[in-house]
Amino acid sequence: MRQPYNYNHQVHQSQRSAFAALFLVLLPIFFPNLFAPLGRASPSLFSEWNAPKPRHLSLLEVALHWKTPIKQQFDLWSPLPNQGWKPCIDSADSPSLPERSQGYIQVFLDGGLNQQRMGICDAVAVAKILNATLVIPHLEVNPVWQDSSSFTNIFDVDHFINVLQDEVSIVKELPREYSWSSREYYATGIRATRIKTAPIHASADWYLENVLPVMRSYGIAAISPFSHRLAFDKLPVEIQHLRCKVNFEALAFVPRIRLIGETLVNRLRDPSGKLQASGTEVLRERTDDTEKERAGKFVVLHLRFDKDMAAHSACDFGGGKAEKLALAKYRQVLWQGRVLNSQFTDHELRNQGRCPLTPEEIGLLLTALGFNNNTHLYLASHKVYGGEARISTLRTMFPLMEDKKSLASANELAEVEGKASLMAAVDYYVSLKSDIFISASPGNMHNALLGHRAYLNLKTIRPNMLLLGPLFLNKTIEWSEFQHAVINGHKNRQGQTRLRKEKQSIYTYPAPDCMCRA
């Protein structure tokens, strides 16, 4: 009599197993982020749960209880002295437009916000070289962040045109007779008006010899690709001045970005020293003179630790064999394995300073430099590889760490939410207004802000990667030795004016091309 029961029980058990198997098959389809630790949209929950433990525990234990000497804090937060340089971009002669434009110039710019920013500056310079009328540049959809924001969504186009009106003729759109010259037109075939052979860092003569004839023949020339397509050397002084005028004066963000940015800055500064707690305002007591002096000041950390960078670096970030395999697979899918760093060991890469600093490592660096748990720190970053769990150690060291979402409501961020370029623009604005800026690793945003803040004589700390790599490899190093090395290795990396060398970017090193001796 028990056999039917066993049979039915086995049938039900088989059905449950089948449903469970079906659920596991369908789960990645309906919830792909759970199974895509290297997906672009967001870190997977699994990767967050499996965040590695601190890798520099002995340093971390001291850092969490370290009391920064008052003099070190005072020196750190003191603004840069006058270094004897000032902005110098106005020509001795009043600028004037040529009597007749040679035609229209279009450019199509790829990359992220800061790469596009530099391309816009170059486009204005090329228009000046050719005596051409520039059409407001077209910003390509970023393949990484899938942001379709246009020039007019990001930059104040009227301000842009007005600042440059005596230098270059600029139009918002082509006249009707040239309306056929569009992104779609060039995407569907070979066109005589498209210039796609512009070399990297092309000279002014190259444009005069290769682009001007096309423009004279057809009345228009479209250059694509255009990123990094103008040299930094052997250009007339007025062209160099113009590039800086575009970058530092003409390119202003649209009012809504400036408003959000200013809101965040005001909340970071908190000049009244008040905190919100359960709907009531509580006055924070500040008894230390240094704390009073530092009240209202904040530092911006650009934490450049996204998934693409983690994979492309080919470094080991403590996630074990599973992480190594996942990153290797990602490199294969995205770059077909053509990643130069992958031929080196992690030890070799770190010894050469070629690994991005992890949130834990940048936290140790900040503490050694003199920042402490009372520091107001703004985190300028897109998606962090590993999610919140990856930055938990950094947050423990700096409990007053904020970002856009912690400082502003969803309603205040509604106009920029989900748009990477607009979010980056907000971060750029806040970074430019900060007392100190530091980037965890070199990159376009680091370079752009390094130049902009140098132009304004603002303190910017450049991590010494060649120093830090070997320091973090030393697992027996004590805090005193680590801190001493960090302080000595960054004395001359805090915003001191550096003159541009040959082939270096004018947007990163504006002196001496765009700055004069005061």
Disulfide bonds with the S-S distance in Angstrom:
Cys88-Cys516 1.78
Cys244-Cys514 1.90
Cys315-Cys355 2.03
